[in-house]
Amino acid sequence: MTNLLGAIEGAPGPSSGITFHLDDGPVMCSRDEILERGEDDARRLLAWGVEPGDTVGVLGPNGPPWLRWAVATWRVGAVVVPLGFPLRVRDPSFVRRQLASHVDAARCRVILADPGLRNIAPEGARSWDVDLGVESLPSPLPPPAEPSSTAVIQFTSGSTADPKGAVLSHRAILAAIGGLSEAYALDPVRDRLLGWLPFFHDNGLFGYLVRPLVTGVDGHVLPTARFARDPVSWFQLCGSTGATFTSGPPSAWGVAMARAGRSETLSPGSLRSLTHAVLAAEGIDPALVRRMETAGPSLGLHPTSLGTGYGLAEATLGVTVSEPGTGIHVDRVDRDALAGRGEAVPAAGTSARGVVSCGRALPGVEIRIRSHARVCAEERTNGEIEVRSPSLMDRYQGSVTEEPFTGGWLRTGDLGYLADGELHITGRSKDMLIVMGRNHSPEDLEWAASTVREVRPGRCVAFGWPGSGEDVVALAVEIRTGADPARTARAVRHAVFDATSVMPGRVLVLEPDSIPKTSSGKLRRAAMRDAAERGQLSGSTWIQEGPPR
């Protein structure tokens, strides 16, 4: 077993690397160039006092400097701490405080930041484009890091005021990449990876920065900001690079597919080269799957190329993937049986709820379901998902009191069931809503609210209103131009009740971008619940409150 740099040096295939498709043109970083530059930059870190085991914060957009300093950090035997930031900064002081909390939790010795982010960079951050004379730097480098030593502290989705970092070893990261590469049968000659998720997100870092270097597969990276400005550029780049593998959150696929349908510049066969078009990182609406199966062929995307997966930062990246070449499977189960008895009973008709399969466990990964304090051997029992894998983190870092492991099994906090050996996600245990003594998934309420024409698709969250017992709040944002807020609130209440038999106690119609997101684009229900408890859902974001139940 080796460490990350040893794996990069011994990667199969030609001297491949990563091509960054920046606004002013592509920049190719070959594997040999990356390793050579890493030696010089490692000496720069030593000159700044970084020692093996120290932590180095990296703050900036996807690009060659991010890659440069990550490799240099690992060459010193130090730990990379990806620091997240929003694409649109409305309050620099607030973002700076958030970043400072992550820096403090990770105990960063040095912070390297993009010069364009000076307004949010924590105090003492160094510009990552600095260049010192190599002759003035120390020459000896530390011995290679042990496989068991820490390589990355990856902050989990939603970590803000109380940051929670997953401490990941070189061994765990390589196990995760090895399992995914085996499951997808990635070939350095045949395959090309294309991603745009930020490197401070686990899918961006491990899926599109580390994986191409370790596997020898050509990597292509689109800056996240470029995707946000023009989602169709993702599909255009798939066509021009001949990408065979790409992934993104379902919400991003939905936006890009919608824009592609109106684009006059996108080639009809732009997605023809894709053999793996993966939806991951957030819940998947079966309706989106149907739209992609219907609209995809016009872009050259075959339905059997669609795939799903389930993962989390605590497991480095992936836990399950759907079988390549089989498309996406949707299981239809009785909604009442799932909510009342926790049983995923196959059903049809209007009472059925569609649950997308996330596929089977990766090689070396074990999954079990715990319900009512016992491990369930039978399938189709809904409960908390527990995982055992060589890719698991060592521990949490930060102000964390919880013990995430039980006998070597990670308690994920996610709810789901197994059917025919495939994992189906039904929600988060902490987000589960209890109404009249019955459990209800917030995803069900959110899906129903999103069917209202005046509501922005996918921009709804449902959560228990603090201190109100069994009341439920559905939040919908960005009503369409000209829509009436009060009428929209009533329509949401009726749509949710008709679909779930749950009458929301409150409906709040909010301005665009009022609901915070995680780094992967998931809406943060807990953050909205906390804001409600603190009385902060008011002022400029408060447009209309629906009538009480």
C-alpha positions in Angstrom: 0.0 0.0 0.0 1.3 3.5 -0.8 0.2 7.1 -0.3 -1.5 9.4 -2.8 1.7 10.6 -4.4 3.0 7.1 -4.7 -0.2 6.1 -6.4 0.0 9.1 -8.8 3.6 8.3 -9.7 2.7 4.6 -10.4 -0.5 5.4 -12.3 -1.1 3.2 -15.4 -1.2 4.5 -18.9 0.7 7.4 -20.5 1.6 10.6 -18.7 -1.9 11.8 -18.5 -3.2 14.6 -16.4 -5.9 17.2 -16.0 -7.0 19.9 -18.5 -8.7 22.9 -17.0 -11.1 24.6 -19.3 -10.8 28.2 -18.1 -12.5 31.3 -19.5 -9.4 32.3 -21.4 -8.8 28.8 -22.8 -7.8 25.3 -21.8 -4.7 24.7 -19.6 -3.3 21.2 -19.6 -1.4 20.0 -16.5 0.4 16.7 -17.2 1.1 14.2 -14.5 4.9 14.6 -14.9 4.6 18.4 -14.7 2.4 18.2 -11.6 4.9 16.0 -9.8 7.9 18.1 -10.7 6.2 21.3 -9.7 5.1 19.7 -6.5 8.7 19.2 -5.4 9.4 22.9 -5.7 6.2 24.0 -4.0 6.8 21.5 -1.2 10.0 23.3 -0.4 8.1 26.6 -0.3 5.8 25.1 2.3 8.8 24.0 4.3 10.1 27.5 4.1 6.9 28.8 5.6 7.2 26.4 8.5 4.9 23.6 7.4 5.9 20.2 8.7 4.6 16.7 8.2 1.1 16.4 9.8 0.4 20.1 9.7 -2.8 21.3 8.0 -2.8 23.6 4.9 -6.0 25.4 3.9 -6.7 25.8 0.2 -9.2 28.5 -0.9 -10.0 29.1 -4.5 -11.8 28.1 -7.7 -11.0 24.9 -9.7 -7.8 25.5 -11.5 -4.1 24.7 -11.8 -3.2 26.5 -8.5 -5.6 24.3 -6.5 -3.9 21.2 -7.9 -0.5 22.7 -7.5 -0.8 23.3 -3.8 -2.7 20.1 -3.0 0.2 18.0 -4.5 2.8 20.1 -2.7 1.0 19.6 0.6 1.0 15.9 0.2 4.6 15.9 -0.8 5.5 17.5 2.5 3.4 14.9 4.3 0.9 17.6 5.4 -2.9 17.6 5.2 -5.1 19.4 2.6 -8.0 21.3 4.1 -10.4 22.3 1.2 -12.1 25.6 2.2 -15.5 26.2 0.7 -17.0 29.5 -0.4 -20.2 30.7 -2.2 -20.1 31.7 -5.8 -22.1 34.8 -5.0 -20.8 36.6 -1.9 -23.4 39.0 -0.5 -21.8 39.6 2.9 -18.0 39.2 2.9 -17.7 39.5 6.7 -20.2 36.6 7.2 -18.3 34.4 4.8 -15.0 35.3 6.4 -16.3 34.3 9.8 -17.5 31.0 8.4 -14.1 30.3 6.9 -12.3 31.3 10.1 -14.4 28.7 11.9 -13.2 26.0 9.5 -9.6 27.2 9.7 -9.8 27.1 13.5 -11.4 23.6 13.6 -8.7 22.2 11.2 -5.9 24.1 13.0 -4.5 25.3 9.6 -0.8 26.2 9.8 -0.9 28.0 6.4 -3.8 29.2 4.2 -3.3 29.6 0.5 -5.9 31.7 -1.2 -6.8 32.9 -4.7 -5.9 36.7 -4.9 -9.4 37.3 -6.2 -10.8 36.2 -2.8 -9.0 38.7 -0.6 -12.3 40.1 0.6 -13.3 36.8 2.2 -9.9 35.1 2.9 -9.2 34.5 6.6 -6.6 36.7 8.3 -3.0 35.7 7.5 -3.9 33.9 4.2 -1.1 33.8 1.6 -1.7 34.5 -2.0 -1.5 31.1 -3.9 0.3 32.7 -6.9 3.3 33.6 -4.8 6.7 32.5 -6.3 9.9 32.4 -4.3 13.3 31.7 -5.8 13.9 27.9 -5.5 17.6 28.4 -4.8 16.7 30.2 -1.5 14.5 27.3 -0.3 15.4 24.3 1.9 16.4 21.4 -0.3 15.8 18.2 1.7 12.2 16.9 1.7 10.6 14.7 4.4 10.1 11.0 3.7 6.9 9.9 2.0 3.8 9.9 4.2 2.5 6.7 5.6 -0.7 5.3 4.1 -2.4 5.5 7.5 -1.5 9.2 7.9 -4.1 11.9 7.3 -4.3 13.3 3.7 -7.5 15.5 3.8 -9.9 17.0 6.3 -13.1 17.2 4.3 -15.8 19.3 6.0 -19.2 17.7 5.6 -22.1 19.3 3.8 -23.7 22.1 5.8 -20.8 22.6 8.2 -20.9 26.3 9.2 -21.0 27.6 12.7 -20.0 24.2 14.2 -17.8 22.8 11.5 -17.4 19.0 11.3 -14.5 17.7 9.4 -14.1 14.1 8.2 -10.4 13.1 8.8 -9.4 11.0 5.8 -6.2 8.9 5.4 -4.3 8.3 2.2 -5.4 4.6 2.5 -9.1 5.5 2.8 -9.0 7.8 -0.2 -7.2 5.2 -2.4 -9.7 2.6 -1.3 -12.6 4.8 -2.3 -11.1 5.5 -5.8 -10.1 1.9 -6.3 -13.7 0.7 -5.5 -15.2 3.3 -7.9 -12.8 2.5 -10.7 -13.5 -1.2 -10.4 -17.3 -0.7 -10.4 -17.1 1.5 -13.5 -14.3 -0.4 -15.1 -12.5 2.8 -16.0 -9.9 2.4 -18.7 -7.0 4.9 -19.2 -7.1 4.4 -23.0 -10.8 4.6 -23.5 -12.3 6.9 -20.8 -12.2 10.6 -20.1 -13.6 12.2 -17.0 -15.3 15.6 -17.0 -16.5 17.5 -13.8 -17.3 20.9 -12.6 -18.2 20.5 -8.9 -15.8 22.6 -6.7 -12.7 20.9 -5.3 -13.9 21.7 -1.8 -16.7 19.2 -2.4 -15.8 15.5 -2.1 -17.1 14.7 -5.5 -15.1 17.5 -7.1 -11.9 16.8 -5.1 -11.8 13.0 -5.2 -13.8 12.4 -8.4 -12.2 14.9 -10.7 -8.8 16.0 -9.2 -7.5 12.9 -7.5 -9.1 10.1 -9.5 -7.7 11.0 -12.9 -4.2 11.3 -11.5 -4.4 8.0 -9.7 -6.1 6.0 -12.4 -4.3 7.4 -15.4 -7.6 8.4 -17.0 -7.6 11.8 -18.7 -9.4 14.4 -16.6 -11.2 17.5 -17.7 -12.4 20.2 -15.3 -14.8 23.1 -15.9 -14.7 25.9 -13.3 -17.8 25.9 -11.2 -18.5 29.5 -11.8 -18.5 28.9 -15.6 -21.0 26.2 -15.2 -23.2 28.4 -13.0 -23.1 31.2 -15.6 -23.8 28.8 -18.5 -25.0 25.3 -17.6 -25.1 24.3 -21.3 -21.3 24.7 -21.4 -21.1 21.4 -19.4 -22.8 19.6 -22.3 -20.8 21.5 -24.9 -17.6 20.4 -23.3 -18.8 16.8 -23.1 -19.0 16.9 -26.9 -15.7 18.7 -27.6 -13.7 16.5 -25.2 -15.4 13.2 -26.0 -16.0 12.7 -22.3 -17.2 9.2 -21.3 -17.9 9.9 -17.6 -19.5 12.9 -15.9 -21.7 13.5 -12.8 -23.6 16.1 -11.0 -26.5 16.8 -8.6 -29.9 16.1 -10.1 -30.8 19.8 -9.8 -27.8 20.7 -12.0 -28.8 18.0 -14.6 -32.4 19.5 -14.5 -31.2 23.0 -15.2 -28.7 22.0 -17.9 -31.3 19.8 -19.7 -33.9 22.6 -19.6 -31.3 25.1 -21.0 -30.1 22.6 -23.6 -33.7 22.4 -24.9 -33.7 26.1 -25.6 -30.1 26.4 -26.8 -29.3 27.3 -30.4 -25.6 26.5 -30.2 -25.6 23.1 -28.7 -24.9 20.2 -31.0 -27.7 17.6 -31.2 -25.1 14.8 -30.4 -23.2 16.6 -27.6 -23.7 13.8 -25.1 -23.2 10.9 -27.5 -19.8 9.9 -26.0 -21.1 9.5 -22.5 -21.3 6.0 -21.2 -21.7 7.2 -17.6 -24.0 10.1 -16.9 -24.3 10.0 -13.1 -26.9 11.7 -10.8 -25.6 12.0 -7.3 -25.1 14.2 -4.2 -28.7 14.9 -3.5 -32.2 13.2 -3.6 -33.4 12.2 -7.1 -36.9 13.0 -8.3 -38.3 10.2 -10.4 -39.9 12.8 -12.6 -36.4 14.2 -13.5 -35.3 10.6 -14.5 -38.3 10.4 -16.8 -37.5 13.7 -18.4 -33.9 12.8 -18.9 -34.9 9.4 -20.4 -37.2 11.3 -22.8 -35.1 14.3 -23.7 -31.6 12.7 -23.5 -31.7 10.9 -26.9 -32.1 14.2 -28.7 -28.6 15.1 -27.3 -27.2 11.7 -28.0 -27.6 10.5 -24.4 -29.0 6.9 -24.2 -31.2 6.1 -21.2 -28.9 3.1 -20.3 -26.0 5.5 -19.8 -27.8 7.2 -16.9 -26.7 6.1 -13.5 -27.0 6.9 -9.8 -25.0 6.5 -6.6 -24.9 7.2 -2.9 -22.0 8.6 -0.9 -20.9 10.9 1.8 -17.8 12.7 3.0 -17.4 10.3 5.9 -16.8 7.5 3.4 -14.5 9.7 1.3 -16.9 9.6 -1.7 -18.9 6.7 -2.9 -20.8 3.9 -1.1 -23.0 2.5 -3.9 -23.4 2.9 -7.7 -26.0 1.6 -10.1 -24.8 -1.1 -12.5 -23.3 0.5 -15.6 -25.3 0.2 -18.7 -28.6 -0.6 -17.1 -30.0 2.9 -16.6 -31.9 4.1 -13.5 -34.4 2.0 -11.7 -37.3 3.5 -9.8 -39.0 1.4 -7.1 -42.6 2.2 -6.4 -43.8 1.6 -2.9 -46.9 2.2 -0.8 -46.6 5.6 0.7 -48.8 4.8 3.8 -46.9 1.6 4.6 -43.6 3.4 4.4 -44.8 6.3 6.6 -46.7 4.1 9.1 -44.9 0.8 9.4 -41.5 1.6 7.9 -42.1 -1.0 5.2 -41.3 -0.5 1.5 -44.2 -2.5 0.1 -44.3 -2.6 -3.7 -47.4 -0.7 -5.0 -48.8 1.0 -8.1 -51.3 3.9 -8.7 -51.6 7.3 -7.0 -50.9 6.0 -3.5 -47.4 4.8 -4.6 -44.2 6.8 -4.0 -41.3 6.5 -6.5 -37.9 5.9 -4.8 -34.9 5.9 -7.1 -32.4 3.0 -6.6 -28.8 4.1 -5.8 -27.4 0.8 -6.9 -25.3 -1.8 -5.1 -22.4 -1.5 -2.7 -19.0 -0.8 -4.1 -16.3 -3.5 -3.9 -15.2 -3.8 -0.2 -18.2 -1.9 1.1 -20.9 -3.4 3.4 -24.3 -1.9 4.1 -26.9 -2.7 6.7 -30.2 -1.1 7.9 -30.9 -0.4 11.6 -34.6 0.1 12.5 -36.0 0.5 16.0 -32.5 -0.1 17.6 -32.0 -3.5 15.8 -30.2 -4.5 12.7 -32.7 -5.7 10.1 -31.8 -8.8 8.1 -34.9 -8.6 6.0 -35.1 -6.4 2.9 -37.6 -3.6 2.3 -37.4 -2.4 5.9 -36.8 1.3 6.2 -34.3 2.5 8.7 -31.0 4.2 9.3 -28.2 3.2 6.8 -25.0 2.0 8.3 -21.8 1.5 6.4 -18.6 -0.4 6.9 -15.8 0.2 4.4 -12.0 0.6 4.0 -12.8 4.1 2.7 -14.3 5.4 6.0 -12.9 8.4 7.8 -10.8 7.9 11.0 -12.8 10.4 13.0 -14.4 13.8 13.0 -12.4 17.0 13.7 -14.0 20.1 15.2 -16.4 20.7 18.0 -18.1 17.3 17.6 -19.3 15.3 20.6 -21.2 12.6 18.7 -19.6 9.1 18.2 -20.4 8.2 14.6 -19.3 4.6 14.8 -20.9 1.5 16.3 -18.6 -1.5 16.3 -16.8 -0.2 13.2 -20.0 0.7 11.4 -20.6 4.3 10.4 -24.1 5.6 11.3 -24.9 7.8 8.3 -28.0 9.5 9.6 -29.6 8.7 6.2 -32.7 6.6 5.9 -33.3 3.9 3.3 -34.0 0.3 2.6 -32.5 -2.5 0.6 -34.5 -4.3 -2.2 -32.9 -7.0 -4.4 -29.6 -5.9 -3.0 -29.9 -2.3 -4.1 -30.0 0.7 -1.8 -32.9 3.1 -1.9 -32.7 6.5 0.0 -35.8 7.8 1.7 -34.6 10.7 3.7 -32.6 12.0 6.6 -33.3 10.7 10.1 -33.0 14.2 11.6 -35.3 15.7 9.0 -38.1 13.1 9.4 -41.4 14.8 10.1 -43.8 13.3 12.7 -47.5 14.3 12.0 -50.3 12.7 14.0 -47.9 10.0 15.2 -46.8 9.1 11.7 -43.4 9.5 10.0 -43.3 11.6 6.8 -40.4 12.2 4.6 -39.8 15.9 3.8 -39.0 14.9 0.3 -42.6 13.9 -0.3 -43.9 17.3 0.8 -41.3 19.1 -1.2 -42.0 17.2 -4.3 -45.7 18.0 -3.9 -45.0 21.7 -3.4 -42.8 21.8 -6.5 -45.7 20.7 -8.6 -47.3 24.1 -8.1 -46.7 26.1 -11.3 -45.8 29.3 -9.5 -43.0 27.6 -7.5 -39.4 27.3 -8.7 -38.7 23.6 -9.3 -36.8 22.0 -6.6 -36.6 25.1 -4.4 -38.7 23.9 -1.5 -37.9 22.6 2.0 -40.1 21.0 4.6 -39.3 20.9 8.3 -40.9 20.9 11.7 -41.8 24.4 12.9 -39.9 24.9 16.2 -41.9 24.6 19.3 -45.2 23.8 17.5 -45.6 20.1 18.1 -46.8 18.5 14.9 -47.0 21.5 12.7 -45.1 21.4 9.4 -43.7 24.2 7.3 -43.3 23.9 3.6 -41.1 26.7 2.1 -41.2 27.6 -1.5 -39.0 30.2 -3.1 -39.0 32.4 -6.1 -42.6 32.4 -7.4 -42.7 33.0 -11.1 -43.0 36.6 -12.4 -46.5 38.0 -11.9 -47.6 35.2 -9.5 -49.6 36.2 -6.4 -47.8 35.2 -3.1 -51.0 34.5 -1.2 -52.5 32.4 -4.0 -49.2 30.5 -4.3 -49.2 29.7 -0.6 -52.8 28.3 -0.8 -51.9 26.3 -3.8 -48.9 24.8 -2.0 -51.0 23.8 1.0 -53.6 22.1 -1.2 -51.0 20.3 -3.3 -49.2 19.0 -0.3 -52.4 17.8 1.4 -53.7 16.1 -1.8 -50.4 14.2 -2.2 -49.5 13.3 1.4 -52.6 13.9 3.6 -50.5 16.4 5.6 -51.8 19.9 5.9 -48.9 22.3 6.3 -49.3 24.6 9.3 -47.4 27.4 7.6 -46.4 28.1 4.0 -43.8 30.8 3.5 -43.2 32.3 0.1 -39.7 33.6 0.0 -37.6 35.6 -2.4 -35.1 33.9 -4.7 -32.0 32.3 -3.1 -33.3 32.6 0.5 -32.8 29.0 1.3 -29.1 28.2 1.9 -27.4 25.3 0.1 -24.6 22.9 0.9 -21.5 22.8 -1.3 -23.2 20.1 -3.4 -26.3 22.2 -4.0 -28.6 20.4 -1.5 -31.0 22.7 0.3 -30.3 22.9 4.0 -33.5 22.2 5.9 -31.8 22.4 9.3 -30.5 25.9 8.6 -34.0 27.0 7.8 -35.4 25.4 10.9 -32.7 27.1 13.0 -33.5 30.5 11.3 -37.2 30.0 12.2 -36.3 29.2 15.8 -34.2 32.4 16.0 -36.9 34.5 14.4 -34.8 35.3 11.4 -37.4 34.3 8.7 -38.6 37.9 8.4 -37.7 41.2 6.8 -36.7 41.3 3.2 -37.2 37.5 2.6 -40.6 37.3 4.1 -43.3 37.8 1.5 -46.3 35.8 2.6 -47.4 33.5 5.4 -50.2 31.2 4.6 -53.2 31.0 7.0 -52.9 28.7 10.0 -54.3 25.1 9.9 
